[in-house]
Structure formats: structure tokens, C-alpha cells
Amino acid sequence: MRKSIFAVAGLVAALGSATSQADPTVIAEGTILINNPAFSASDLLAGCDGPLPEANGIDGIAFEVPEGANGQPAALTTTGATAIDADVYWWSAACGVIDSDEWATDAANEVGTIPVDAAYGVVSLFLGANADVSLATL
């Protein structure tokens, strides 16, 4: 009887590890130097016509949404500063703005679902400065 209990426990442990979620995928990370309450991502996204600009990190971080991240839960975390309000804004491949209300609260850290039609995003600071930010799937 004892051997069968251990066999079942071993099988449950093996199945549990085989079906556990993949490691989080870091989508964007870096340091944002200044806040910009009047933030416009048009400069960072360059009209979606070219590569993302090298000036990332001044008042935002622009990124492409990696394949497989759409529709996934994710979290934006901030460290390194106080009085932070970081937000994430999303655009489609055609540069259409996607509703970002769940990603633009007055919190330092945001949690939500990456829009299924998002191709690009921008992390920006509404408040704070010199904040280290990381956006990753959960």
C-alpha cells in the first residue's frame, strides 16, 4: 500500500511540473529618466514605419509585442524611485491606439492582459523619475 501511495505522489508531481506555466517572458525593461504627463508616443513609435528609436528611456520605453504574448496576463513593476505612476499604452500593427484603461491607473505597478491585437507598446511615467521598469508575462 505504501509503495502505491508513493507512486501516485510521484506521478502527481511529474504531471504538475509538466503542466506548469512557462517562465515569465520579459517584454520590456529599462530605466525611464523623466515623467511626461503629456506623453505622446508618436515620437517613440516613429509612425510605426521604422525601427524603434534608440532614444528609449528618456520619457518612455517603446517595444514590439513578442509573438505569443498577446492575450497573456502581464505585470509592469517599478523600482528605484518613489512617487511613481507608470503606465502602458498599446498600438495595433496599423498604429491604431488600443484602449489602455486597465494599464493606465494611478498605481506604480500595473497588471492586466496584453491586448490580443497589440503590436507595439510604450511604458511611460505619469509621475516620478529615474524609475527602473519591467513588463513581463505572468
C-alpha positions as CSV (number, residue, x, y, z in Angstrom):
1,M,0.0,0.0,0.0
2,R,2.8,2.4,0.9
3,K,4.5,1.9,-2.4
4,S,1.4,2.7,-4.4
5,I,0.9,5.9,-2.4
6,F,4.5,7.0,-3.3
7,A,3.9,6.0,-6.9
8,V,0.8,8.1,-7.1
9,A,2.5,11.1,-5.4
10,G,5.4,10.8,-7.8
11,L,3.0,10.7,-10.8
12,V,1.2,13.8,-9.5
13,A,4.5,15.6,-9.0
14,A,5.6,14.7,-12.5
15,L,2.3,15.8,-14.1
16,G,2.3,19.0,-12.1
17,S,5.7,20.0,-13.3
18,A,4.9,19.1,-16.9
19,T,1.8,21.2,-17.0
20,S,3.1,24.2,-15.1
21,Q,3.2,27.6,-16.8
22,A,6.3,28.6,-18.8
23,D,8.7,31.1,-17.2
24,P,7.7,34.7,-17.5
25,T,8.7,36.5,-20.7
26,V,10.3,39.9,-20.2
27,I,8.7,42.2,-22.8
28,A,10.3,45.5,-22.0
29,E,12.7,46.7,-19.3
30,G,15.0,49.6,-18.6
31,T,15.2,52.9,-16.8
32,I,12.9,55.9,-17.6
33,L,14.6,59.1,-16.7
34,I,11.8,61.7,-16.5
35,N,8.0,61.7,-16.3
36,N,5.9,63.3,-19.0
37,P,2.2,63.7,-18.2
38,A,1.6,65.0,-21.7
39,F,3.3,61.9,-23.1
40,S,2.8,61.3,-26.8
41,A,4.2,58.0,-28.1
42,S,4.3,59.3,-31.7
43,D,8.0,60.2,-31.4
44,L,8.9,56.9,-29.8
45,L,7.0,54.8,-32.3
46,A,8.1,56.9,-35.3
47,G,4.8,56.4,-37.0
48,C,5.3,52.6,-36.9
49,D,7.2,52.9,-40.1
50,G,10.7,52.3,-38.9
51,P,12.8,50.7,-36.2
52,L,12.0,51.7,-32.6
53,P,14.1,54.7,-31.7
54,E,17.4,54.4,-29.9
55,A,16.4,57.3,-27.5
56,N,14.3,54.9,-25.4
57,G,14.5,55.6,-21.8
58,I,14.2,59.4,-21.7
59,D,10.4,59.7,-21.1
60,G,9.3,56.2,-22.1
61,I,10.3,52.8,-23.4
62,A,8.9,51.6,-26.7
63,F,8.8,48.0,-27.6
64,E,7.3,45.4,-30.0
65,V,5.0,42.9,-28.5
66,P,6.7,39.5,-28.9
67,E,5.0,36.6,-30.7
68,G,2.8,34.6,-28.2
69,A,2.5,37.4,-25.7
70,N,-0.9,38.7,-27.0
71,G,-3.8,37.8,-24.7
72,Q,-1.5,36.8,-21.9
73,P,-1.7,38.3,-18.4
74,A,1.3,40.5,-17.6
75,A,2.6,42.9,-14.9
76,L,4.5,46.1,-15.0
77,T,6.8,46.6,-12.0
78,T,8.7,49.6,-11.0
79,T,11.7,50.0,-8.6
80,G,14.4,52.5,-7.8
81,A,12.2,55.6,-7.2
82,T,9.3,56.8,-5.1
83,A,6.0,58.5,-6.0
84,I,5.8,56.6,-9.3
85,D,2.9,56.3,-11.6
86,A,3.9,54.1,-14.6
87,D,1.5,53.3,-17.4
88,V,1.5,51.1,-20.5
89,Y,-0.1,52.2,-23.8
90,W,-0.8,49.8,-26.8
91,W,-1.0,50.2,-30.6
92,S,-2.0,47.8,-33.3
93,A,0.2,46.9,-36.3
94,A,-1.7,49.6,-38.2
95,C,-0.7,52.2,-35.5
96,G,-4.3,52.3,-34.1
97,V,-4.5,53.2,-30.4
98,I,-5.9,50.3,-28.3
99,D,-7.9,51.1,-25.1
100,S,-5.4,51.0,-22.3
101,D,-7.5,51.9,-19.3
102,E,-6.5,48.8,-17.2
103,W,-2.9,49.7,-17.9
104,A,-3.1,53.4,-17.1
105,T,-4.2,53.7,-13.4
106,D,-2.6,55.8,-10.7
107,A,-0.6,52.9,-9.4
108,A,3.1,52.4,-9.5
109,N,2.7,48.9,-10.8
110,E,0.1,47.8,-13.3
111,V,-1.4,44.3,-14.0
112,G,-3.6,43.4,-16.9
113,T,-3.9,41.4,-20.1
114,I,-1.9,42.3,-23.2
115,P,-4.4,43.2,-25.9
116,V,-4.8,40.4,-28.5
117,D,-4.3,42.9,-31.4
118,A,-1.3,44.8,-29.9
119,A,1.8,45.0,-32.0
120,Y,3.6,47.8,-30.1
121,G,3.6,49.3,-26.6
122,V,5.1,52.1,-24.6
123,V,5.8,52.2,-20.9
124,S,5.8,55.8,-19.6
125,L,5.9,57.7,-16.3
126,F,3.0,59.9,-15.4
127,L,4.8,60.7,-12.1
128,G,8.3,60.1,-10.8
129,A,11.7,59.9,-12.3
130,N,14.7,57.5,-12.6
131,A,12.4,54.5,-12.4
132,D,13.5,51.0,-13.3
133,V,10.6,49.3,-15.1
134,S,10.0,45.8,-16.2
135,L,7.0,44.5,-18.1
136,A,6.7,40.7,-18.2
137,T,4.1,38.0,-18.7
138,L,2.9,36.2,-15.6
